[in-house]
């Protein structure tokens, strides 16, 4: 299984997995690692890399989990009710 983290920003990361490039619209390095693990496991269950990356690209997270509620004055505030 081959992947590359091409760009890592505060609110998103650009990942290439098996020559498919997509943006993960979730903050944090841990979400990048979770994404890569999900793609690897999904292939074991017969989901193609194209299907897996499409699903992850469309995933925007869940309500109140790393949800940005304010951005300004050089500060970001998140609601993270886990």
The 8 nearest C-alpha neighbors of each residue, nearest first, counted from 0:
[[1, 2, 39, 17, 16, 38, 35, 42],
 [2, 0, 17, 16, 3, 15, 18, 39],
 [1, 3, 16, 15, 17, 0, 4, 14],
 [4, 2, 15, 14, 5, 16, 1, 13],
 [3, 5, 14, 6, 13, 15, 2, 7],
 [6, 4, 13, 14, 3, 7, 15, 12],
 [7, 5, 13, 12, 4, 8, 14, 11],
 [6, 8, 12, 13, 11, 5, 9, 4],
 [9, 7, 11, 10, 12, 6, 26, 13],
 [8, 10, 26, 11, 7, 27, 12, 25],
 [11, 9, 26, 8, 25, 24, 27, 12],
 [12, 10, 24, 26, 25, 8, 23, 9],
 [13, 11, 7, 23, 6, 8, 22, 14],
 [14, 12, 22, 6, 5, 21, 4, 23],
 [13, 15, 4, 5, 21, 20, 3, 22],
 [16, 14, 20, 3, 19, 2, 18, 21],
 [15, 17, 2, 19, 18, 1, 14, 20],
 [16, 18, 19, 1, 2, 15, 48, 0],
 [17, 19, 16, 15, 20, 2, 1, 3],
 [20, 18, 16, 15, 17, 21, 49, 52],
 [19, 21, 15, 14, 18, 16, 13, 22],
 [22, 20, 14, 13, 15, 56, 23, 19],
 [21, 23, 13, 12, 24, 14, 56, 11],
 [22, 24, 12, 25, 11, 56, 13, 21],
 [23, 25, 11, 22, 59, 10, 26, 12],
 [24, 26, 11, 23, 10, 30, 27, 59],
 [27, 25, 10, 11, 9, 24, 30, 28],
 [28, 26, 29, 30, 25, 31, 9, 10],
 [27, 29, 31, 30, 32, 26, 7, 12],
 [28, 30, 32, 27, 31, 33, 26, 34],
 [31, 29, 33, 28, 32, 27, 34, 25],
 [30, 32, 34, 28, 29, 33, 35, 27],
 [31, 33, 29, 35, 34, 30, 36, 28],
 [34, 32, 30, 36, 31, 35, 37, 29],
 [35, 33, 31, 37, 32, 36, 30, 38],
 [34, 36, 38, 32, 37, 33, 39, 31],
 [35, 37, 33, 39, 34, 38, 40, 32],
 [38, 36, 34, 40, 35, 39, 41, 33],
 [39, 37, 41, 35, 36, 40, 51, 34],
 [38, 40, 36, 42, 37, 41, 35, 43],
 [41, 39, 43, 37, 42, 38, 36, 44],
 [40, 42, 38, 44, 46, 43, 39, 37],
 [43, 41, 46, 45, 44, 40, 39, 47],
 [42, 44, 40, 41, 45, 39, 46, 38],
 [45, 43, 41, 42, 46, 40, 47, 39],
 [46, 44, 42, 43, 47, 41, 40, 48],
 [47, 45, 42, 41, 44, 50, 51, 48],
 [46, 48, 50, 49, 42, 51, 45, 41],
 [47, 49, 51, 50, 52, 46, 42, 38],
 [50, 48, 47, 52, 51, 53, 19, 46],
 [51, 49, 53, 47, 48, 52, 54, 46],
 [50, 52, 48, 54, 53, 49, 38, 47],
 [51, 53, 55, 49, 54, 50, 56, 48],
 [54, 52, 56, 50, 51, 55, 49, 57],
 [53, 55, 51, 57, 52, 56, 50, 58],
 [54, 56, 52, 58, 57, 53, 51, 23],
 [57, 55, 53, 54, 58, 23, 52, 22],
 [56, 58, 54, 55, 59, 53, 24, 23],
 [59, 57, 55, 56, 60, 54, 24, 23],
 [60, 58, 24, 57, 25, 61, 56, 55],
 [61, 59, 58, 25, 62, 64, 65, 66],
 [60, 62, 64, 63, 59, 66, 65, 58],
 [61, 63, 64, 66, 60, 65, 80, 78],
 [64, 62, 66, 78, 79, 80, 65, 61],
 [63, 65, 79, 66, 62, 61, 80, 78],
 [66, 64, 79, 77, 78, 63, 67, 26],
 [67, 65, 78, 77, 63, 64, 68, 79],
 [66, 68, 77, 69, 76, 65, 78, 75],
 [69, 67, 77, 76, 66, 78, 70, 75],
 [70, 68, 76, 75, 67, 71, 77, 74],
 [71, 69, 75, 74, 76, 68, 72, 67],
 [70, 72, 73, 74, 75, 69, 76, 68],
 [71, 73, 74, 70, 75, 69, 76, 68],
 [74, 72, 71, 75, 70, 76, 69, 9],
 [75, 73, 71, 72, 70, 76, 69, 77],
 [76, 74, 70, 69, 71, 77, 67, 73],
 [75, 77, 69, 68, 67, 70, 74, 78],
 [76, 78, 67, 66, 68, 65, 79, 75],
 [79, 77, 66, 63, 65, 80, 67, 64],
 [80, 78, 64, 65, 63, 81, 77, 66],
 [79, 81, 63, 64, 78, 65, 62, 66],
 [80, 79, 64, 63, 65, 78, 62, 61]]
